[in-house]
Every structure is written in structure tokens, then in C-alpha cells.
């Protein structure tokens, strides 16, 4: 589980930040806590909108990617600090990343009240319209006399305080699971609204060109005056000509496909004729909506898979394609994000793992041996004992899925045979890529 911690102070020496660091370090075996900085967040000013500024966007990204939030607040004149109030204002002005997020409030102060009134003030703010955080009731952690609370190694001295903090954190983790489970259930059918027809637009959509045109690439290039041939392109860490980029991408030892955030299929590295590819593509498909690149029976599964990547339920999942002689083909689907963390589409890459496995065995002098206790799939040979890492049933945060679906769920090879339709709740490789569908 992933939590973020926010200390409501911008002081160089903040006891509330120290408290969060203690939580992150001392209870690292219970939960992963990342402490966020608010020093660069400007004071809230509606007339000078900083919503898209890096400091505010940084907090937005981190909060949305987390399963829950711990806020450690000091107390200034019986309330939270102006800095923390300003942060919450930005996060509820035009963007609302805290909406529905479970929050634990803790606090430290110089006096014996332990920021109790600031915590009450913060609770009221977090539950207000526009913020809509889900604050855990009760279980207040109030650290008073904070100047004497830590030792020279910045650890809490009192064992009873540490024990109570651990108990509170444990209850919060259960609360996070409950809240996120309810939220997941409430949004369980959201994937059905995924638009595979690419009817919308993103900032890179090329307008005025028919997506279904067989020569979409040529028309789009002419429309945008796209660089080509020996024209140079400046990349993040290099300068290449378009020809060099094509040579480079076409030489990749895997098949690459890119679909943008609008679910428009924009590119694949055309290595060979489609019928010789592991995941068949044709030149005329470039520019098509994803709906046009898959059989109708696969569309529900594709919607669910894309929605998982778009919403962060998982950033990467892998699926084997059994039944291809002398090959072990894997399809990988990876969510792409820009430098601000915004979803920008899908990188699908397909490769045969068998040559890699054979090379490894040859170089190390090892050999494969069957597991006598494993029950393998009759078609794919996938072990039923193999580790299957699925998205967190509650949050899905940072999940890396590796499923072992049945053969007609993953390969178009059985598309011509009588088979049960793929269930939309469990997208399979064929449902996602339509690689060999006819």
C-alpha cells in the first residue's frame, strides 16, 4: 500500500515533518510512505491561477497515485498554518485530487494539547465541499511537548507513544482498504464508458483527416508538415533524422505499437509482412480508432484493459500467447505518461521470450526442469503455481499483473472454433490486441 505524507509547515526545522519521517522509517514494514514537500506552493490567489504550476501539479500527481494521505499539522492560533490552508485551497480550486481519498490526521505541538484544535479545524476543512476527503473518525494522534519527544536519532523516546502510533496506523490501513474498496465498487462499471471510437480529442489529435483512411499517415503528415527523411528531430537526449528514427525503431527486437490517450492507433514499427508478425498489423490500420483494430467480441475486454491503464489500476500487465510452435510469445501493455504524470496512451510491445531463455541457459550451463508439484495448463503449459501478481483488490496502486488466461482468451488461433465469448470482466490478450484475429 502506498501513502503520502504532508507536513503542514514550511519551516526549516519542522517537528511535524520529523514525525512523518519517523512514521515512514519506523513502520516501513507496514506501509510505504512518501513525504511530499509544500515549500514551493505559492499562497492561494484566485486572481493568479497557479493550478497548472509545477508545485501544485506535483502534489496532485502524488496524491492521485496514492492509496491514502497522512497529514501532520502544527497549531498556530488554534488553527492550521496558512501554508497548509493554501495548499488545500489549490487542491480544491479547479482540481480535486483529495476527493474520496482516505486521510489520517496527526499532529505535534510545543504544548500538551498536541495540536488538538488545529486537528479539529483541519478535519472541518477536509470534509468541506470541493475537498471531499474521507477523514478517519476518532483515533487522534496528538504529540504534545514535542521538543522533548525525540532522541538524538530523531526517534520517539516513549515506547507507549510508539505503540499507540502503530495501533493508530494499523487502524488507518484497514480504513484505507475499506474506503478504496467502496470506491472501487462504485466505479466498477466505469470501463464501459471507455471510448474506443476515438470520438474525442487530445492535444496531439490531427484534425481534418479521416481516421479510417488507408493513407492516414500520408494525409496526416501533409496536414502537419511533418518532418521526414533527412529532417532532424530533437529528442530528450539526442538528435536524429526521421530516417534514423525509423531504422532504429524497426531494428528493435520486439514489435512496438502506440495508441494515444484518445484511443487512436498511431504507430507500429513495421518490421515485416503482417502475416509474419507475432501481432499482425497492416499499414492501413495506422490512424484508426482502436475499435477498428479489434473484432467486436473483443471490444468489452479492450475497454476494460485500456481503462485499467488510464486510471492507474495498473501501469503494466503481461499476457502470454500460447499455442505458437517453438515460441513463447508475450504481450506487454504499458501505460505512458508525460513528465507531469498525465496519461498519454499505451505502449504495447510483443516479443518471443524463448530465444532469451535458451541463451540464458546456454551461457549459465543450466537447464529447465519440471516441477513435479505443479499443475500446468494443458494448452499453454503455464503453471497453476506460478505467481500471479494482480492489481491490489482494493486500490490497484502500483500493480503489475501477470495473468494466465485460457488459450482462446489470448490467441486468435482459436477464433474460428466454437468457443465461449470472452468475459469483459477479465480482458485477455486477444481481447486487448486482436493480434491474430480474422
Secondary structure by P-SEA (a helix, b strand, c coil): cbbbbbbcccccccaaaaaaaaaaccccccbbbbbbbccccccccccccccccaaaaaaaaaaaaccbbbbbbbbccccccaaaaaaaaaacccccccccbbbbbbbcccccccaaaaaaaaaaaaacccccccccccccccccccccccccccccccaaaaaaaaaaaaaaaaaaaaaaaaaaaaacccccccccccccccccccccccccccaaaaaaaaaaccccccbbbbcccccccaaaaaaaaaaccbbbbbbccccccccccccccccccccccccccccccccccccccaaaaaaaaaaaaaaccccbbbbbbccccccbbbbbbbbbbcccccccbbbbbbbbaaaaaaaaaaaacbbbbbcccccccccccccccccccccccccccbbbbbbbcccccccccccccccccccccccccccccccccc
